[in-house]
């Protein structure tokens, strides 16, 4: 008999491992055609978003009640469940991947070198906003290749 946790563990593992190839391509194959084909579309984030929606929408009433009158205790209680933790993890994966995509695209357009690109992407993968802040603080101010700029 399958426990209630097994599907959530499978979703957690699939999502966690599933974003890896996108990060690898942005970091180590930034100019490859496969990277451009995959990362210039919204699909990597859309897939995570659909799984997230499938977890959140059935509980939207309870979630909205918490969000409309938020307290640290109420938020902590919601997130302290496997469902809440998985939903937040998917949210983090999606938004960190969006930050990584921005760093990758903007970095290509501005001619960011590999050391800064790798540092910013690694930090965005692990600590989302810190990687984005590093990129924004240290990137060249001038767009060098308008064809690569955010599209």
mmCIF file of the C-alpha atoms, coordinates in Angstrom:
data_MODEL
# 
_entry.id   MODEL 
# 
loop_
_atom_site.group_PDB 
_atom_site.id 
_atom_site.type_symbol 
_atom_site.label_atom_id 
_atom_site.label_alt_id 
_atom_site.label_comp_id 
_atom_site.label_asym_id 
_atom_site.label_entity_id 
_atom_site.label_seq_id 
_atom_site.pdbx_PDB_ins_code 
_atom_site.Cartn_x 
_atom_site.Cartn_y 
_atom_site.Cartn_z 
_atom_site.occupancy 
_atom_site.B_iso_or_equiv 
_atom_site.pdbx_formal_charge 
_atom_site.auth_seq_id 
_atom_site.auth_comp_id 
_atom_site.auth_asym_id 
_atom_site.auth_atom_id 
_atom_site.pdbx_PDB_model_num 
ATOM 1   C CA . UNK A 1 1   ? 0.000  0.000  0.000   1.00 0.00 ? 1   UNK A CA 1 
ATOM 2   C CA . UNK A 1 2   ? 1.325  3.432  -0.917  1.00 0.00 ? 2   UNK A CA 1 
ATOM 3   C CA . UNK A 1 3   ? 1.560  6.017  1.836   1.00 0.00 ? 3   UNK A CA 1 
ATOM 4   C CA . UNK A 1 4   ? 0.214  9.545  1.371   1.00 0.00 ? 4   UNK A CA 1 
ATOM 5   C CA . UNK A 1 5   ? 3.802  10.838 1.454   1.00 0.00 ? 5   UNK A CA 1 
ATOM 6   C CA . UNK A 1 6   ? 5.053  8.768  -1.489  1.00 0.00 ? 6   UNK A CA 1 
ATOM 7   C CA . UNK A 1 7   ? 3.475  10.892 -4.250  1.00 0.00 ? 7   UNK A CA 1 
ATOM 8   C CA . UNK A 1 8   ? 4.693  14.091 -2.574  1.00 0.00 ? 8   UNK A CA 1 
ATOM 9   C CA . UNK A 1 9   ? 8.196  12.651 -2.206  1.00 0.00 ? 9   UNK A CA 1 
ATOM 10  C CA . UNK A 1 10  ? 8.131  11.675 -5.886  1.00 0.00 ? 10  UNK A CA 1 
ATOM 11  C CA . UNK A 1 11  ? 7.005  15.179 -6.903  1.00 0.00 ? 11  UNK A CA 1 
ATOM 12  C CA . UNK A 1 12  ? 9.685  16.725 -4.676  1.00 0.00 ? 12  UNK A CA 1 
ATOM 13  C CA . UNK A 1 13  ? 12.422 14.546 -6.163  1.00 0.00 ? 13  UNK A CA 1 
ATOM 14  C CA . UNK A 1 14  ? 11.258 14.971 -9.773  1.00 0.00 ? 14  UNK A CA 1 
ATOM 15  C CA . UNK A 1 15  ? 11.042 18.758 -9.446  1.00 0.00 ? 15  UNK A CA 1 
ATOM 16  C CA . UNK A 1 16  ? 14.352 19.074 -7.607  1.00 0.00 ? 16  UNK A CA 1 
ATOM 17  C CA . UNK A 1 17  ? 16.239 16.918 -10.101 1.00 0.00 ? 17  UNK A CA 1 
ATOM 18  C CA . UNK A 1 18  ? 14.184 18.178 -13.045 1.00 0.00 ? 18  UNK A CA 1 
ATOM 19  C CA . UNK A 1 19  ? 15.455 21.755 -12.842 1.00 0.00 ? 19  UNK A CA 1 
ATOM 20  C CA . UNK A 1 20  ? 19.088 20.594 -12.856 1.00 0.00 ? 20  UNK A CA 1 
ATOM 21  C CA . UNK A 1 21  ? 19.534 20.350 -16.634 1.00 0.00 ? 21  UNK A CA 1 
ATOM 22  C CA . UNK A 1 22  ? 18.282 23.913 -17.133 1.00 0.00 ? 22  UNK A CA 1 
ATOM 23  C CA . UNK A 1 23  ? 20.754 25.265 -14.595 1.00 0.00 ? 23  UNK A CA 1 
ATOM 24  C CA . UNK A 1 24  ? 23.554 23.172 -16.121 1.00 0.00 ? 24  UNK A CA 1 
ATOM 25  C CA . UNK A 1 25  ? 22.824 24.498 -19.607 1.00 0.00 ? 25  UNK A CA 1 
ATOM 26  C CA . UNK A 1 26  ? 22.676 28.138 -18.495 1.00 0.00 ? 26  UNK A CA 1 
ATOM 27  C CA . UNK A 1 27  ? 25.935 27.773 -16.542 1.00 0.00 ? 27  UNK A CA 1 
ATOM 28  C CA . UNK A 1 28  ? 28.055 25.579 -18.797 1.00 0.00 ? 28  UNK A CA 1 
ATOM 29  C CA . UNK A 1 29  ? 26.458 25.785 -22.251 1.00 0.00 ? 29  UNK A CA 1 
ATOM 30  C CA . UNK A 1 30  ? 25.172 29.378 -22.269 1.00 0.00 ? 30  UNK A CA 1 
ATOM 31  C CA . UNK A 1 31  ? 25.416 29.870 -26.020 1.00 0.00 ? 31  UNK A CA 1 
ATOM 32  C CA . UNK A 1 32  ? 24.354 26.389 -27.159 1.00 0.00 ? 32  UNK A CA 1 
ATOM 33  C CA . UNK A 1 33  ? 21.295 26.209 -29.383 1.00 0.00 ? 33  UNK A CA 1 
ATOM 34  C CA . UNK A 1 34  ? 19.579 23.756 -27.006 1.00 0.00 ? 34  UNK A CA 1 
ATOM 35  C CA . UNK A 1 35  ? 19.973 26.245 -24.154 1.00 0.00 ? 35  UNK A CA 1 
ATOM 36  C CA . UNK A 1 36  ? 18.398 28.975 -26.253 1.00 0.00 ? 36  UNK A CA 1 
ATOM 37  C CA . UNK A 1 37  ? 15.577 26.702 -27.444 1.00 0.00 ? 37  UNK A CA 1 
ATOM 38  C CA . UNK A 1 38  ? 14.720 25.668 -23.881 1.00 0.00 ? 38  UNK A CA 1 
ATOM 39  C CA . UNK A 1 39  ? 15.382 28.818 -21.887 1.00 0.00 ? 39  UNK A CA 1 
ATOM 40  C CA . UNK A 1 40  ? 13.928 31.397 -24.268 1.00 0.00 ? 40  UNK A CA 1 
ATOM 41  C CA . UNK A 1 41  ? 10.542 29.783 -23.660 1.00 0.00 ? 41  UNK A CA 1 
ATOM 42  C CA . UNK A 1 42  ? 8.513  29.861 -20.456 1.00 0.00 ? 42  UNK A CA 1 
ATOM 43  C CA . UNK A 1 43  ? 7.993  26.076 -20.452 1.00 0.00 ? 43  UNK A CA 1 
ATOM 44  C CA . UNK A 1 44  ? 10.511 25.046 -17.773 1.00 0.00 ? 44  UNK A CA 1 
ATOM 45  C CA . UNK A 1 45  ? 8.785  27.355 -15.283 1.00 0.00 ? 45  UNK A CA 1 
ATOM 46  C CA . UNK A 1 46  ? 5.282  26.596 -16.604 1.00 0.00 ? 46  UNK A CA 1 
ATOM 47  C CA . UNK A 1 47  ? 5.671  22.889 -15.838 1.00 0.00 ? 47  UNK A CA 1 
ATOM 48  C CA . UNK A 1 48  ? 6.654  23.615 -12.233 1.00 0.00 ? 48  UNK A CA 1 
ATOM 49  C CA . UNK A 1 49  ? 3.836  26.162 -12.026 1.00 0.00 ? 49  UNK A CA 1 
ATOM 50  C CA . UNK A 1 50  ? 1.256  23.613 -13.158 1.00 0.00 ? 50  UNK A CA 1 
ATOM 51  C CA . UNK A 1 51  ? 2.369  21.122 -10.515 1.00 0.00 ? 51  UNK A CA 1 
ATOM 52  C CA . UNK A 1 52  ? 2.325  23.930 -7.938  1.00 0.00 ? 52  UNK A CA 1 
ATOM 53  C CA . UNK A 1 53  ? -1.195 24.915 -9.015  1.00 0.00 ? 53  UNK A CA 1 
ATOM 54  C CA . UNK A 1 54  ? -2.375 21.311 -8.706  1.00 0.00 ? 54  UNK A CA 1 
ATOM 55  C CA . UNK A 1 55  ? -1.248 21.324 -5.068  1.00 0.00 ? 55  UNK A CA 1 
ATOM 56  C CA . UNK A 1 56  ? -2.440 24.806 -4.137  1.00 0.00 ? 56  UNK A CA 1 
ATOM 57  C CA . UNK A 1 57  ? -5.789 25.143 -5.932  1.00 0.00 ? 57  UNK A CA 1 
ATOM 58  C CA . UNK A 1 58  ? -7.575 22.353 -4.019  1.00 0.00 ? 58  UNK A CA 1 
ATOM 59  C CA . UNK A 1 59  ? -6.705 24.217 -0.794  1.00 0.00 ? 59  UNK A CA 1 
ATOM 60  C CA . UNK A 1 60  ? -7.089 27.762 -2.076  1.00 0.00 ? 60  UNK A CA 1 
ATOM 61  C CA . UNK A 1 61  ? -9.794 28.666 0.482   1.00 0.00 ? 61  UNK A CA 1 
ATOM 62  C CA . UNK A 1 62  ? -7.646 27.815 3.492   1.00 0.00 ? 62  UNK A CA 1 
ATOM 63  C CA . UNK A 1 63  ? -4.579 29.389 1.904   1.00 0.00 ? 63  UNK A CA 1 
ATOM 64  C CA . UNK A 1 64  ? -6.445 32.620 1.129   1.00 0.00 ? 64  UNK A CA 1 
ATOM 65  C CA . UNK A 1 65  ? -7.792 32.777 4.669   1.00 0.00 ? 65  UNK A CA 1 
ATOM 66  C CA . UNK A 1 66  ? -4.224 32.612 5.973   1.00 0.00 ? 66  UNK A CA 1 
ATOM 67  C CA . UNK A 1 67  ? -2.909 35.124 3.439   1.00 0.00 ? 67  UNK A CA 1 
ATOM 68  C CA . UNK A 1 68  ? -5.707 37.626 3.991   1.00 0.00 ? 68  UNK A CA 1 
ATOM 69  C CA . UNK A 1 69  ? -4.954 37.775 7.693   1.00 0.00 ? 69  UNK A CA 1 
ATOM 70  C CA . UNK A 1 70  ? -1.310 36.739 7.865   1.00 0.00 ? 70  UNK A CA 1 
ATOM 71  C CA . UNK A 1 71  ? 0.552  36.146 11.077  1.00 0.00 ? 71  UNK A CA 1 
ATOM 72  C CA . UNK A 1 72  ? 3.908  34.499 11.453  1.00 0.00 ? 72  UNK A CA 1 
ATOM 73  C CA . UNK A 1 73  ? 2.277  31.716 13.480  1.00 0.00 ? 73  UNK A CA 1 
ATOM 74  C CA . UNK A 1 74  ? -0.395 31.061 10.828  1.00 0.00 ? 74  UNK A CA 1 
ATOM 75  C CA . UNK A 1 75  ? 2.135  31.023 7.994   1.00 0.00 ? 75  UNK A CA 1 
ATOM 76  C CA . UNK A 1 76  ? 4.504  28.787 9.982   1.00 0.00 ? 76  UNK A CA 1 
ATOM 77  C CA . UNK A 1 77  ? 1.679  26.375 10.754  1.00 0.00 ? 77  UNK A CA 1 
ATOM 78  C CA . UNK A 1 78  ? 0.694  26.129 7.069   1.00 0.00 ? 78  UNK A CA 1 
ATOM 79  C CA . UNK A 1 79  ? 4.246  25.610 5.917   1.00 0.00 ? 79  UNK A CA 1 
ATOM 80  C CA . UNK A 1 80  ? 4.998  23.034 8.611   1.00 0.00 ? 80  UNK A CA 1 
ATOM 81  C CA . UNK A 1 81  ? 3.010  20.405 6.727   1.00 0.00 ? 81  UNK A CA 1 
ATOM 82  C CA . UNK A 1 82  ? 4.394  18.209 3.931   1.00 0.00 ? 82  UNK A CA 1 
ATOM 83  C CA . UNK A 1 83  ? 1.902  19.792 1.506   1.00 0.00 ? 83  UNK A CA 1 
ATOM 84  C CA . UNK A 1 84  ? 2.849  23.308 2.564   1.00 0.00 ? 84  UNK A CA 1 
ATOM 85  C CA . UNK A 1 85  ? 6.566  22.580 2.401   1.00 0.00 ? 85  UNK A CA 1 
ATOM 86  C CA . UNK A 1 86  ? 6.258  20.991 -1.041  1.00 0.00 ? 86  UNK A CA 1 
ATOM 87  C CA . UNK A 1 87  ? 4.214  23.918 -2.353  1.00 0.00 ? 87  UNK A CA 1 
ATOM 88  C CA . UNK A 1 88  ? 6.792  26.414 -1.095  1.00 0.00 ? 88  UNK A CA 1 
ATOM 89  C CA . UNK A 1 89  ? 9.633  24.312 -2.508  1.00 0.00 ? 89  UNK A CA 1 
ATOM 90  C CA . UNK A 1 90  ? 7.997  24.313 -5.962  1.00 0.00 ? 90  UNK A CA 1 
ATOM 91  C CA . UNK A 1 91  ? 7.450  28.065 -5.637  1.00 0.00 ? 91  UNK A CA 1 
ATOM 92  C CA . UNK A 1 92  ? 11.143 28.526 -4.792  1.00 0.00 ? 92  UNK A CA 1 
ATOM 93  C CA . UNK A 1 93  ? 12.282 26.289 -7.667  1.00 0.00 ? 93  UNK A CA 1 
ATOM 94  C CA . UNK A 1 94  ? 10.129 28.191 -10.169 1.00 0.00 ? 94  UNK A CA 1 
ATOM 95  C CA . UNK A 1 95  ? 11.149 31.663 -9.059  1.00 0.00 ? 95  UNK A CA 1 
ATOM 96  C CA . UNK A 1 96  ? 14.825 30.799 -8.657  1.00 0.00 ? 96  UNK A CA 1 
ATOM 97  C CA . UNK A 1 97  ? 14.761 29.377 -12.188 1.00 0.00 ? 97  UNK A CA 1 
ATOM 98  C CA . UNK A 1 98  ? 13.191 32.627 -13.395 1.00 0.00 ? 98  UNK A CA 1 
ATOM 99  C CA . UNK A 1 99  ? 15.978 34.565 -11.668 1.00 0.00 ? 99  UNK A CA 1 
ATOM 100 C CA . UNK A 1 100 ? 18.550 32.255 -13.261 1.00 0.00 ? 100 UNK A CA 1 
ATOM 101 C CA . UNK A 1 101 ? 16.958 32.766 -16.670 1.00 0.00 ? 101 UNK A CA 1 
ATOM 102 C CA . UNK A 1 102 ? 17.159 36.539 -16.201 1.00 0.00 ? 102 UNK A CA 1 
ATOM 103 C CA . UNK A 1 103 ? 20.834 36.294 -15.151 1.00 0.00 ? 103 UNK A CA 1 
ATOM 104 C CA . UNK A 1 104 ? 21.593 34.107 -18.169 1.00 0.00 ? 104 UNK A CA 1 
ATOM 105 C CA . UNK A 1 105 ? 19.787 36.280 -20.734 1.00 0.00 ? 105 UNK A CA 1 
ATOM 106 C CA . UNK A 1 106 ? 20.941 39.587 -19.303 1.00 0.00 ? 106 UNK A CA 1 
ATOM 107 C CA . UNK A 1 107 ? 24.469 38.244 -18.909 1.00 0.00 ? 107 UNK A CA 1 
ATOM 108 C CA . UNK A 1 108 ? 24.624 37.211 -22.561 1.00 0.00 ? 108 UNK A CA 1 
ATOM 109 C CA . UNK A 1 109 ? 23.378 40.618 -23.663 1.00 0.00 ? 109 UNK A CA 1 
ATOM 110 C CA . UNK A 1 110 ? 25.886 42.460 -21.472 1.00 0.00 ? 110 UNK A CA 1 
ATOM 111 C CA . UNK A 1 111 ? 28.880 40.217 -22.139 1.00 0.00 ? 111 UNK A CA 1 
ATOM 112 C CA . UNK A 1 112 ? 29.169 38.958 -18.540 1.00 0.00 ? 112 UNK A CA 1 
ATOM 113 C CA . UNK A 1 113 ? 32.186 36.685 -18.238 1.00 0.00 ? 113 UNK A CA 1 
ATOM 114 C CA . UNK A 1 114 ? 32.061 33.086 -17.077 1.00 0.00 ? 114 UNK A CA 1 
ATOM 115 C CA . UNK A 1 115 ? 33.316 33.684 -13.492 1.00 0.00 ? 115 UNK A CA 1 
ATOM 116 C CA . UNK A 1 116 ? 30.605 36.213 -12.640 1.00 0.00 ? 116 UNK A CA 1 
ATOM 117 C CA . UNK A 1 117 ? 27.942 34.298 -14.563 1.00 0.00 ? 117 UNK A CA 1 
ATOM 118 C CA . UNK A 1 118 ? 28.787 31.053 -12.752 1.00 0.00 ? 118 UNK A CA 1 
ATOM 119 C CA . UNK A 1 119 ? 28.913 32.753 -9.343  1.00 0.00 ? 119 UNK A CA 1 
ATOM 120 C CA . UNK A 1 120 ? 25.586 34.527 -9.890  1.00 0.00 ? 120 UNK A CA 1 
ATOM 121 C CA . UNK A 1 121 ? 23.894 31.391 -11.231 1.00 0.00 ? 121 UNK A CA 1 
ATOM 122 C CA . UNK A 1 122 ? 25.238 29.230 -8.380  1.00 0.00 ? 122 UNK A CA 1 
ATOM 123 C CA . UNK A 1 123 ? 24.012 31.717 -5.810  1.00 0.00 ? 123 UNK A CA 1 
ATOM 124 C CA . UNK A 1 124 ? 20.644 32.056 -7.573  1.00 0.00 ? 124 UNK A CA 1 
ATOM 125 C CA . UNK A 1 125 ? 20.283 28.273 -7.554  1.00 0.00 ? 125 UNK A CA 1 
ATOM 126 C CA . UNK A 1 126 ? 20.994 28.054 -3.832  1.00 0.00 ? 126 UNK A CA 1 
ATOM 127 C CA . UNK A 1 127 ? 19.881 31.440 -2.484  1.00 0.00 ? 127 UNK A CA 1 
ATOM 128 C CA . UNK A 1 128 ? 17.720 32.974 -5.256  1.00 0.00 ? 128 UNK A CA 1 
ATOM 129 C CA . UNK A 1 129 ? 17.727 36.708 -4.560  1.00 0.00 ? 129 UNK A CA 1 
ATOM 130 C CA . UNK A 1 130 ? 21.399 36.802 -3.502  1.00 0.00 ? 130 UNK A CA 1 
ATOM 131 C CA . UNK A 1 131 ? 22.491 35.515 -6.916  1.00 0.00 ? 131 UNK A CA 1 
ATOM 132 C CA . UNK A 1 132 ? 20.249 38.028 -8.639  1.00 0.00 ? 132 UNK A CA 1 
ATOM 133 C CA . UNK A 1 133 ? 21.611 40.857 -6.477  1.00 0.00 ? 133 UNK A CA 1 
ATOM 134 C CA . UNK A 1 134 ? 25.204 39.812 -7.249  1.00 0.00 ? 134 UNK A CA 1 
ATOM 135 C CA . UNK A 1 135 ? 24.459 39.828 -10.974 1.00 0.00 ? 135 UNK A CA 1 
ATOM 136 C CA . UNK A 1 136 ? 22.717 43.209 -10.819 1.00 0.00 ? 136 UNK A CA 1 
ATOM 137 C CA . UNK A 1 137 ? 25.505 44.767 -8.753  1.00 0.00 ? 137 UNK A CA 1 
ATOM 138 C CA . UNK A 1 138 ? 28.426 43.546 -10.875 1.00 0.00 ? 138 UNK A CA 1 
ATOM 139 C CA . UNK A 1 139 ? 27.092 43.287 -14.418 1.00 0.00 ? 139 UNK A CA 1 
ATOM 140 C CA . UNK A 1 140 ? 28.314 45.697 -17.079 1.00 0.00 ? 140 UNK A CA 1 
ATOM 141 C CA . UNK A 1 141 ? 25.973 48.659 -17.370 1.00 0.00 ? 141 UNK A CA 1 
ATOM 142 C CA . UNK A 1 142 ? 25.858 48.635 -21.180 1.00 0.00 ? 142 UNK A CA 1 
ATOM 143 C CA . UNK A 1 143 ? 24.082 46.083 -23.345 1.00 0.00 ? 143 UNK A CA 1 
ATOM 144 C CA . UNK A 1 144 ? 26.669 44.819 -25.826 1.00 0.00 ? 144 UNK A CA 1 
ATOM 145 C CA . UNK A 1 145 ? 24.493 42.470 -27.864 1.00 0.00 ? 145 UNK A CA 1 
ATOM 146 C CA . UNK A 1 146 ? 20.929 43.771 -28.253 1.00 0.00 ? 146 UNK A CA 1 
ATOM 147 C CA . UNK A 1 147 ? 19.970 40.585 -30.129 1.00 0.00 ? 147 UNK A CA 1 
ATOM 148 C CA . UNK A 1 148 ? 20.539 38.632 -26.900 1.00 0.00 ? 148 UNK A CA 1 
ATOM 149 C CA . UNK A 1 149 ? 18.680 41.068 -24.662 1.00 0.00 ? 149 UNK A CA 1 
ATOM 150 C CA . UNK A 1 150 ? 15.610 39.944 -22.759 1.00 0.00 ? 150 UNK A CA 1 
ATOM 151 C CA . UNK A 1 151 ? 12.982 38.882 -25.192 1.00 0.00 ? 151 UNK A CA 1 
# 
